[in-house]
């Protein structure tokens, strides 16, 4: 199996490039998730005047979802597509 066959797409090479960029973005964000979370909270928390909180307090009050929390659902969706998506794939491929 060649590398090209792995990256082939029924939508053409531009779709493959777009998918590759999206996957690269997801991989990068998951590598630096703590820094991203810190940055987002640093922007959000000061905008809430009645909330006198820091990141640790925020995380203790609001549950932060991790990949492990949703991994079972992610794995499940690989094999059990929504009926809408099944119809889409049956019509287009």
C-alpha positions as CSV (number, residue, x, y, z in Angstrom):
1,X,0.0,0.0,0.0
2,X,1.5,3.3,-1.0
3,X,1.2,6.6,0.8
4,X,-0.9,8.0,-2.0
5,X,-3.6,5.3,-1.5
6,X,-3.9,6.2,2.1
7,X,-4.5,9.8,1.3
8,X,-6.9,9.2,-1.7
9,X,-10.3,10.8,-1.5
10,X,-13.4,10.6,-3.7
11,X,-13.4,14.4,-3.5
12,X,-10.0,14.8,-5.1
13,X,-6.5,15.8,-3.9
14,X,-7.7,19.2,-2.6
15,X,-10.0,17.4,-0.1
16,X,-7.0,15.2,1.0
17,X,-4.9,18.3,1.6
18,X,-7.8,20.0,3.5
19,X,-8.3,16.8,5.6
20,X,-4.5,16.6,6.3
21,X,-4.5,20.2,7.4
22,X,-7.5,19.6,9.7
23,X,-5.9,16.5,11.2
24,X,-2.6,18.3,11.7
25,X,-4.5,21.1,13.5
26,X,-6.2,18.6,15.8
27,X,-3.0,16.9,16.6
28,X,-1.3,20.2,17.4
29,X,-4.1,21.3,19.6
30,X,-4.2,18.0,21.5
31,X,-0.5,18.3,22.1
32,X,-0.8,21.7,23.6
33,X,-4.2,21.4,25.1
34,X,-3.2,22.8,28.6
35,X,-1.7,25.9,27.1
36,X,-4.8,26.4,24.8
37,X,-7.1,25.9,27.8
38,X,-5.1,28.5,29.8
39,X,-5.2,31.0,27.0
40,X,-9.0,30.6,26.5
41,X,-9.7,30.9,30.3
42,X,-7.4,33.9,30.5
43,X,-9.6,35.6,27.9
44,X,-13.0,34.5,29.3
45,X,-12.6,34.9,33.1
46,X,-11.9,38.6,33.2
47,X,-15.0,39.3,31.1
48,X,-17.3,37.9,33.9
49,X,-17.3,40.7,36.5
50,X,-19.0,38.8,39.3
51,X,-16.6,35.9,38.9
52,X,-13.5,36.3,41.0
53,X,-11.7,33.1,40.0
54,X,-8.5,31.7,38.7
55,X,-8.0,28.7,36.5
56,X,-7.7,26.1,39.3
57,X,-10.9,27.4,40.9
58,X,-12.7,27.4,37.6
59,X,-11.6,23.8,36.9
60,X,-12.8,22.7,40.3
61,X,-16.2,24.2,39.7
62,X,-16.7,23.3,36.0
63,X,-15.9,19.9,34.7
64,X,-13.3,19.9,32.0
65,X,-13.9,17.1,29.5
66,X,-10.9,15.1,28.4
67,X,-10.3,12.8,25.5
68,X,-10.6,9.8,27.8
69,X,-14.0,11.0,28.9
70,X,-15.4,10.8,25.4
71,X,-13.1,8.1,23.9
72,X,-15.8,5.4,24.0
73,X,-18.3,7.7,22.1
74,X,-15.6,8.5,19.5
75,X,-14.8,4.8,19.0
76,X,-18.6,4.0,18.8
77,X,-19.2,6.6,16.1
78,X,-16.6,5.0,13.9
79,X,-18.8,2.0,13.4
80,X,-22.4,3.2,14.1
81,X,-23.1,6.2,11.8
82,X,-26.1,8.3,12.2
83,X,-28.9,7.4,9.8
84,X,-28.6,10.7,8.1
85,X,-24.9,10.1,7.4
86,X,-25.6,6.5,6.2
87,X,-28.1,7.9,3.7
88,X,-25.6,10.5,2.6
89,X,-22.9,8.0,2.0
90,X,-25.2,5.6,0.2
91,X,-26.4,8.3,-2.1
92,X,-23.0,9.8,-2.9
93,X,-20.6,6.7,-3.0
